[in-house]
Amino acid sequence: MKIKKYVYNVFMNLRDLKNKTILLFGKPRAFSPQEFDAQMKHHEIDVVKEFHDDVVLSVDGRMMTPYEQNASDALYESQKVSSVPIDELEKELAKDIDQDTLLMSLKLSHDKERLKSFIQNSMISDELFFKLMKMYSWSGEDFFENDDNRDVSAAFISRFYENIERNHNVQYATTGFIHLVAQAKRVELLDAISQLEPLEFHPKIKRAIAMSSVCNEAMQKRFFKSGDRELLEALSLNKKLSSNILDEFLKDESLVQNVAKSIELNEALFERLGGYSSSLALNSSLNLQMQEKLLNQDNEIVNLALALNSCLNEKNIEKLLIFENEDINQALYENSATSHELLLKAYKDEKYHEALAKNENTPVEILYQLQLDRRYERMVKTNAGFGKYIQSENIGWMV
């Protein structure tokens, strides 16, 4: 038996199939059987289940019976007609959908089952999918609280979740939406999630959206207008905060401190937030010039904050060590920005061992030694840098 080599682009222009007959083995995949039949009638394509001389195309669908599989294989062997998988035909059907006509039809008919069927259709465009989601009513219930909501939620997650094949069950859990927010790189996707009604039951997801760098000004304004204090706290930590929202946060002392340590800085923003030096010193987007300006303030609180910053330049680390401030030293020796050379020197002084055990940049030979001390064993085992080394070397933990 030959391995099938489907012939693509043969009769795949739907206009070429008008008033012609196709043979469908099995069932459609993306479209429901009812919707598939309706689409075939709309395009004036006749669909049969047995071969006859009028058939111009054979289509392999899903859930083919053994009889259908044998008949399909035999027809392919005979080379009487070209053969394509159902996905190719459905892809063309989806491309040809008139969005405005469909949306109006769904709006007038209030046909929830048909709406759900299209939402579950993996072949339609993301643009159409987002429009359909706005039409769906969650009936005031949570993502998985009833069968319809569960099906729609699963369709949403499975459509956009990266590497869904590695984690099939995530489409049936609220954590799927949390992961989607973390994965989202497109404003359209994040905005669609932000407008899902069941988010009212999940303030944690709303806060994650508010903190996302993909969250644009329109979403930020919507969250700001909510007046929800926890949501405002999350929004103030957004590194891409819009200037208009920043203006509002400048009126709130605690929120502007969050902005100063989180927002992606440029020279203008750095100067504008200059009154919040201890928070600015924690900002991971500080450039060398900004770091030096903060150091020149000769402020112990600001210096301690800088010592905690993982973007700190090596020369500035050395400048901070000159102060011989034990709190600053401990912070620096726990900071992954500190060089191996300085960490090796610190190891000679036992009072810095705890900081070194936590630092993921500490040389692995030192971590091995620290692991032998019960005081630091747990810290080393939870050290991300040591864990990566163990995995890369494919060895187990030392006991």
C-alpha positions as CSV (number, residue, x, y, z in Angstrom):
1,M,0.0,0.0,0.0
2,K,1.4,3.4,-1.0
3,I,1.8,6.1,1.7
4,K,-0.5,8.8,0.7
5,K,1.0,12.0,-0.7
6,Y,-1.9,14.4,-0.7
7,V,-2.2,16.7,-3.7
8,Y,-2.7,20.2,-2.4
9,N,-4.2,23.2,-4.2
10,V,-6.2,20.8,-6.5
11,F,-9.8,22.0,-6.5
12,M,-8.9,24.0,-3.3
13,N,-10.3,27.2,-4.7
14,L,-13.9,26.8,-3.6
15,R,-15.2,28.4,-6.8
16,D,-13.6,25.5,-8.7
17,L,-15.7,23.1,-6.6
18,K,-19.0,24.9,-7.3
19,N,-21.7,22.6,-8.7
20,K,-19.3,19.6,-8.3
21,T,-19.3,16.6,-6.1
22,I,-16.8,15.6,-3.4
23,L,-16.5,12.4,-1.5
24,L,-16.1,12.8,2.3
25,F,-14.7,9.9,4.3
26,G,-15.3,10.3,8.0
27,K,-16.4,13.5,9.5
28,P,-15.4,17.2,9.4
29,R,-12.9,18.3,12.1
30,A,-13.0,22.1,12.7
31,F,-16.6,22.6,11.6
32,S,-19.5,20.9,13.3
33,P,-21.3,18.4,10.9
34,Q,-24.3,20.8,10.7
35,E,-22.1,23.8,10.0
36,F,-20.1,21.9,7.4
37,D,-23.2,20.9,5.6
38,A,-24.5,24.5,5.7
39,Q,-21.1,25.7,4.3
40,M,-21.2,23.1,1.5
41,K,-24.7,24.2,0.5
42,H,-23.7,27.8,0.6
43,H,-20.9,27.1,-1.8
44,E,-23.1,24.8,-3.9
45,I,-20.8,21.7,-3.4
46,D,-22.4,18.3,-3.3
47,V,-21.1,15.9,-0.7
48,V,-21.5,12.1,-1.0
49,K,-20.3,9.2,1.1
50,E,-19.8,6.7,-1.7
51,F,-17.7,7.0,-4.8
52,H,-19.3,7.5,-8.2
53,D,-18.2,8.9,-11.5
54,D,-19.3,12.5,-10.7
55,V,-16.8,12.7,-7.7
56,V,-14.0,15.1,-8.5
57,L,-12.2,15.1,-5.1
58,S,-11.7,12.7,-2.2
59,V,-11.5,14.2,1.3
60,D,-10.1,12.2,4.3
61,G,-12.0,13.4,7.4
62,R,-11.6,12.5,11.1
63,M,-13.0,9.3,12.7
64,M,-12.9,7.3,9.5
65,T,-14.2,3.8,10.0
66,P,-12.1,0.8,8.9
67,Y,-14.3,0.4,5.9
68,E,-13.9,4.1,5.0
69,Q,-10.1,3.9,5.5
70,N,-9.9,0.9,3.1
71,A,-12.2,2.6,0.5
72,S,-10.1,5.8,0.7
73,D,-6.8,3.8,0.3
74,A,-8.2,1.9,-2.6
75,L,-9.4,5.1,-4.3
76,Y,-6.0,6.7,-3.8
77,E,-4.4,3.6,-5.3
78,S,-6.6,3.8,-8.4
79,Q,-5.6,7.5,-8.9
80,K,-9.1,8.2,-10.2
81,V,-9.4,11.5,-8.2
82,S,-7.1,13.7,-6.1
83,S,-7.2,13.3,-2.4
84,V,-6.8,16.0,0.4
85,P,-7.2,15.9,4.2
86,I,-10.2,17.6,5.7
87,D,-8.0,20.3,7.2
88,E,-7.2,21.7,3.8
89,L,-10.8,22.0,2.8
90,E,-11.9,23.5,6.1
91,K,-9.0,26.0,5.9
92,E,-10.5,27.3,2.6
93,L,-14.0,27.3,4.1
94,A,-12.8,29.4,7.1
95,K,-10.9,31.8,4.8
96,D,-14.1,32.4,2.8
97,I,-16.4,33.3,5.7
98,D,-18.0,36.7,5.4
99,Q,-17.4,38.0,9.0
100,D,-20.1,40.7,8.9
101,T,-22.7,38.3,7.6
102,L,-21.8,35.6,10.1
103,L,-21.8,38.0,13.1
104,M,-25.1,39.5,12.1
105,S,-26.6,36.1,11.6
106,L,-25.5,35.0,15.1
107,K,-26.7,38.2,16.7
108,L,-30.2,37.9,15.2
109,S,-30.6,34.2,15.8
110,H,-29.2,34.1,19.3
111,D,-28.0,30.6,18.4
112,K,-25.6,29.9,21.3
113,E,-24.7,26.4,20.0
114,R,-23.7,27.8,16.6
115,L,-21.7,30.6,18.2
116,K,-19.9,28.0,20.5
117,S,-19.2,25.8,17.4
118,F,-17.4,28.7,15.7
119,I,-15.5,29.6,18.8
120,Q,-14.3,26.0,18.9
121,N,-13.3,26.1,15.2
122,S,-9.5,26.2,15.1
123,M,-9.5,27.2,11.4
124,I,-11.1,30.6,11.8
125,S,-8.9,33.7,12.0
126,D,-7.9,35.2,15.4
127,E,-9.6,38.4,14.3
128,L,-13.0,36.6,13.9
129,F,-12.4,34.6,17.1
130,F,-12.0,37.7,19.2
131,K,-15.2,39.2,17.7
132,L,-17.1,36.0,18.5
133,M,-15.8,36.0,22.1
134,K,-17.3,39.4,22.6
135,M,-20.7,37.9,21.7
136,Y,-20.5,35.0,24.1
137,S,-22.5,35.3,27.3
138,W,-20.9,33.6,30.4
139,S,-24.2,33.9,32.2
140,G,-22.6,35.4,35.3
141,E,-20.6,32.2,35.9
142,D,-17.0,31.2,36.1
143,F,-14.8,29.8,33.3
144,F,-15.5,26.2,34.1
145,E,-18.7,26.4,36.1
146,N,-21.0,25.0,33.4
147,D,-20.5,22.8,30.3
148,D,-20.7,25.7,27.8
149,N,-18.3,27.9,29.6
150,R,-15.9,25.0,30.0
151,D,-15.9,24.3,26.3
152,V,-15.4,27.9,25.4
153,S,-12.6,28.3,28.0
154,A,-10.9,25.2,26.7
155,A,-11.1,26.5,23.1
156,F,-9.6,29.8,24.1
157,I,-6.7,28.4,26.0
158,S,-5.9,25.6,23.4
159,R,-5.9,28.1,20.6
160,F,-3.3,30.4,22.1
161,Y,-1.3,28.4,24.6
162,E,2.3,27.8,23.6
163,N,3.3,24.1,23.4
164,I,-0.2,22.9,24.4
165,E,0.8,19.4,23.4
166,R,3.1,19.3,26.4
167,N,0.3,20.1,28.8
168,H,-3.0,19.0,27.5
169,N,-4.9,19.4,30.8
170,V,-4.1,23.1,31.1
171,Q,-7.0,24.0,28.8
172,Y,-9.4,22.7,31.5
173,A,-7.9,24.8,34.4
174,T,-7.9,28.4,35.3
175,T,-4.1,28.3,35.4
176,G,-4.3,28.1,31.6
177,F,-5.4,31.7,31.5
178,I,-2.7,32.7,34.0
179,H,-0.1,31.1,31.7
180,L,-1.7,32.8,28.7
181,V,-1.2,36.2,30.3
182,A,2.4,35.4,31.0
183,Q,3.0,34.1,27.4
184,A,1.1,36.9,25.7
185,K,3.1,39.0,23.3
186,R,0.2,40.5,21.4
187,V,-1.9,43.3,22.6
188,E,-5.0,41.8,20.9
189,L,-4.7,38.6,22.9
190,L,-4.1,40.3,26.2
191,D,-7.0,42.7,25.6
192,A,-9.3,39.8,24.8
193,I,-8.4,38.1,28.0
194,S,-8.8,41.3,30.0
195,Q,-12.5,41.6,28.8
196,L,-13.6,38.1,29.7
197,E,-16.5,38.3,32.2
198,P,-15.3,35.6,34.6
199,L,-12.2,37.7,35.4
200,E,-14.4,39.2,38.1
201,F,-13.9,35.9,39.9
202,H,-10.1,36.0,39.4
203,P,-8.5,39.3,40.6
204,K,-5.1,37.5,40.5
205,I,-5.4,37.3,36.7
206,K,-6.5,40.9,36.4
207,R,-3.4,42.0,38.4
208,A,-1.2,39.9,36.1
209,I,-2.6,41.6,33.1
210,A,-2.1,45.0,34.7
211,M,1.6,44.2,35.3
212,S,2.2,42.9,31.8
213,S,4.4,44.9,29.5
214,V,2.0,44.1,26.7
215,C,-0.8,45.9,28.6
216,N,-1.4,49.0,26.4
217,E,-2.7,52.4,27.4
218,A,-6.3,51.6,26.7
219,M,-6.2,48.6,29.1
220,Q,-4.2,50.6,31.6
221,K,-6.9,53.4,31.6
222,R,-9.6,50.8,32.1
223,F,-7.8,49.3,35.1
224,F,-7.1,52.7,36.6
225,K,-10.7,53.8,36.4
226,S,-11.7,50.7,38.3
227,G,-10.4,52.3,41.5
228,D,-9.5,48.9,42.8
229,R,-6.5,49.5,45.1
230,E,-4.8,46.1,44.5
231,L,-5.2,46.5,40.8
232,L,-3.7,50.0,41.0
233,E,-0.8,48.5,42.9
234,A,-0.2,46.0,40.2
235,L,-0.5,48.6,37.5
236,S,2.1,50.8,39.2
237,L,4.6,47.9,38.7
238,N,4.1,47.9,34.9
239,K,7.4,48.8,33.3
240,K,5.6,50.1,30.2
241,L,3.3,52.5,32.1
242,S,1.8,55.2,30.0
243,S,2.7,58.8,30.7
244,N,-1.0,59.7,31.4
245,I,-1.3,57.0,34.1
246,L,2.1,58.1,35.5
247,D,0.8,61.6,35.9
248,E,-2.0,60.2,38.1
249,F,0.3,58.0,40.1
250,L,2.6,61.0,40.9
251,K,-0.2,62.1,43.2
252,D,0.0,58.9,45.3
253,E,3.2,58.5,47.3
254,S,3.1,54.7,47.6
255,L,2.2,54.1,44.0
256,V,4.9,56.4,42.6
257,Q,7.5,54.6,44.7
258,N,6.4,51.4,42.8
259,V,6.6,53.3,39.5
260,A,10.1,54.5,40.2
261,K,11.5,51.0,40.8
262,S,9.6,49.4,37.9
263,I,9.2,51.6,34.9
264,E,11.5,51.3,32.0
265,L,13.7,54.4,32.4
266,N,15.0,57.0,30.0
267,E,16.8,60.2,30.9
268,A,13.6,62.2,31.1
269,L,11.8,59.7,33.4
270,F,14.9,59.4,35.6
271,E,15.0,63.1,36.1
272,R,11.2,63.3,36.6
273,L,11.3,60.6,39.3
274,G,14.5,62.0,40.9
275,G,12.7,62.6,44.2
276,Y,12.4,58.9,44.8
277,S,16.1,57.9,44.7
278,S,15.8,54.9,46.9
279,S,13.2,53.4,44.7
280,L,15.0,54.4,41.5
281,A,18.1,52.6,42.8
282,L,16.1,49.3,42.6
283,N,15.1,49.8,39.0
284,S,16.6,47.1,36.7
285,S,16.8,49.5,33.7
286,L,19.3,51.9,35.3
287,N,22.1,52.7,32.9
288,L,25.7,53.4,34.0
289,Q,25.2,57.1,34.1
290,M,22.1,56.9,36.2
291,Q,23.8,54.5,38.7
292,E,26.7,57.0,39.1
293,K,24.3,59.9,39.7
294,L,22.7,57.9,42.5
295,L,26.0,56.9,43.9
296,N,27.1,60.5,44.0
297,Q,24.2,61.3,46.4
298,D,26.3,59.6,49.1
299,N,23.1,58.3,50.7
300,E,23.3,55.1,52.7
301,I,19.7,54.0,52.0
302,V,20.2,54.6,48.2
303,N,23.5,52.8,48.3
304,L,21.9,49.8,50.0
305,A,19.1,49.7,47.3
306,L,21.8,49.9,44.6
307,A,23.6,47.0,46.2
308,L,20.4,44.9,45.7
309,N,20.1,45.8,42.0
310,S,21.1,42.9,39.7
311,C,21.9,45.4,36.9
312,L,24.6,47.1,38.9
313,N,27.8,47.7,37.0
314,E,31.0,46.0,38.3
315,K,32.9,49.2,38.8
316,N,30.0,50.5,40.9
317,I,30.0,47.3,42.9
318,E,33.7,47.9,43.8
319,K,32.9,51.5,44.7
320,L,30.2,50.3,47.1
321,L,32.6,47.8,48.7
322,I,34.9,50.7,49.6
323,F,32.3,51.9,52.2
324,E,32.8,48.7,54.2
325,N,29.2,48.8,55.3
326,E,28.2,45.3,56.4
327,D,24.6,45.6,55.2
328,I,25.7,46.8,51.8
329,N,28.4,44.0,51.6
330,Q,25.9,41.3,52.4
331,A,23.6,42.6,49.7
332,L,26.4,42.7,47.2
333,Y,27.6,39.2,47.9
334,E,24.0,38.0,47.4
335,N,23.7,39.9,44.2
336,S,24.2,37.9,41.0
337,A,25.8,40.9,39.3
338,T,28.9,40.5,41.5
339,S,31.8,38.9,39.7
340,H,33.3,35.5,40.5
341,E,36.5,37.2,41.5
342,L,34.9,39.2,44.2
343,L,32.7,36.3,45.4
344,L,35.8,34.1,45.7
345,K,37.4,36.8,47.9
346,A,34.3,37.0,50.0
347,Y,34.3,33.3,50.7
348,K,37.4,33.7,52.8
349,D,35.2,35.5,55.4
350,E,32.7,33.1,56.9
351,K,30.2,35.9,57.7
352,Y,29.4,36.2,54.0
353,H,28.7,32.4,53.5
354,E,25.0,32.8,53.9
355,A,24.9,35.5,51.2
356,L,27.1,33.4,48.9
357,A,24.9,30.3,49.4
358,K,21.9,32.3,48.0
359,N,23.7,33.9,45.1
360,E,23.1,32.1,41.8
361,N,26.3,33.5,40.4
362,T,28.5,32.0,43.2
363,P,31.1,29.7,41.6
364,V,29.9,26.1,41.8
365,E,33.0,24.9,43.6
366,I,32.1,27.2,46.5
367,L,28.5,26.1,46.5
368,Y,29.6,22.5,46.8
369,Q,31.6,23.4,49.8
370,L,28.8,25.4,51.4
371,Q,26.4,22.5,50.8
372,L,28.4,20.4,53.2
373,D,27.5,22.8,56.0
374,R,24.0,22.1,57.4
375,R,23.5,25.8,58.0
376,Y,23.6,26.5,54.2
377,E,22.6,23.1,52.7
378,R,18.9,24.2,52.1
379,M,19.9,27.5,50.6
380,V,22.3,25.9,48.1
381,K,19.7,23.3,47.1
382,T,17.2,26.1,46.3
383,N,19.9,28.2,44.5
384,A,18.7,28.6,40.9
385,G,22.3,28.7,39.6
386,F,23.2,25.5,41.4
387,G,20.1,23.8,40.2
388,K,20.8,24.7,36.5
389,Y,24.4,23.3,36.9
390,I,23.1,20.0,38.4
391,Q,20.6,19.6,35.5
392,S,23.2,20.5,32.8
393,E,25.6,18.0,34.2
394,N,22.8,15.4,34.7
395,I,23.9,14.5,38.2
396,G,21.9,14.1,41.4
397,W,22.1,16.2,44.6
398,M,25.0,15.4,46.9
399,V,23.7,13.8,50.1
